[in-house]
């Protein structure tokens, strides 16, 4: 691709946007009212975005096995917390549907004196979370590939560097599909949604019908396992929340694709709520099925493949080939999620660069003219994912740190935006959109705040907002804990070092350079 093809697309004038028709006109006009230029093509519709949101969660495919009862109740708590969080995110994206997401919302909700720093730090938290989410997804895909090889070839010599190469291959494939652009990615994710739903039944039916040994309800719902040797079972359950929390990670994926979707103010909230309903139901169903068909938990956890699901499915069916087919299906769906994660991570990074929050923002804010894709940020995110996967060569525990960086970065950014929303809704700082003139600038730094089409009014909205914040605080706090009580250099959770270290570096850059060029979301169209 030649250099001259990668340049900023000339924005349409506001009167040109208003001269168009259909939902695309409505979406672009709304975007210009927030001061942003519509430079990305709106190729996603409702169903393709539902597919995007559902497949990036891979809740039933990606759930990490833990103790039966603790996992069941922990999952239900996380599902309820994620639902409340998605409601808050839906309200925010309905107000301000921009690819920036959390940092844009903080800029419009924060007091003027704190707007710049709060918005800037939230942007970096989101960037950390999404870069780590993509790298973690790459690692999981590579782990599945290696597990399939170990399942079918007992003489395979598993080496950490091989798994890293598999992850790099996944990254190259993800980047290639993203760079193609156009309508290919929406159609691809729509197709993955079909297999996501059908695959659930393709795995669930043989697993439950062919398993000879079934656990009792008492074993599933009252048996707690404290493998980390923590002082209490309750503490062990809270630390074990990392599994279901990560299974729901990336809930704001659709937010960062919002400038590529039609009818965004209502369709994105709808896709988010549908995704948490569909994925939560299927994830809980698969969780219950796995534990009823578990057989021996020690056998499952000691699986040579490193993936307990393979051992459980093999015990139930007695077929290596059948297990390999089921594993290949789950792995393929997981790759589809990784491709979506790259798209969302690159769009968030591009948007933050557009507002000059990233070093080298002039490069990262460019969009490919032919495909309307931020190609440079796609490539950068793919490279960062490859570099982060080098860490896992030194220690398997490093994966836990990546997972924790993913959830902590994203959840801290949700908390910042959600906390400011709670403050504004309790103080009456958000008005009715119908009371504002059509061409008035809204929902950006210094502009009037108005509700979008999606809103939970009154005390119910406040209660959901508070519960979401409480849940995210709990999930973030325990996400920094190590997996076992006996902590050493091999079992330490280094995510707090990665998260805090990156934030300190971003603060250093802010005071050295960014505070001179970053003033929050730039108003590009008046």
Order of alpha helices (4+ residues) and beta strands (2+ residues): alpha-alpha-alpha-alpha-alpha-alpha-alpha-alpha-alpha-alpha-alpha-alpha-alpha-alpha-alpha-alpha-alpha-alpha-alpha-alpha-alpha-alpha
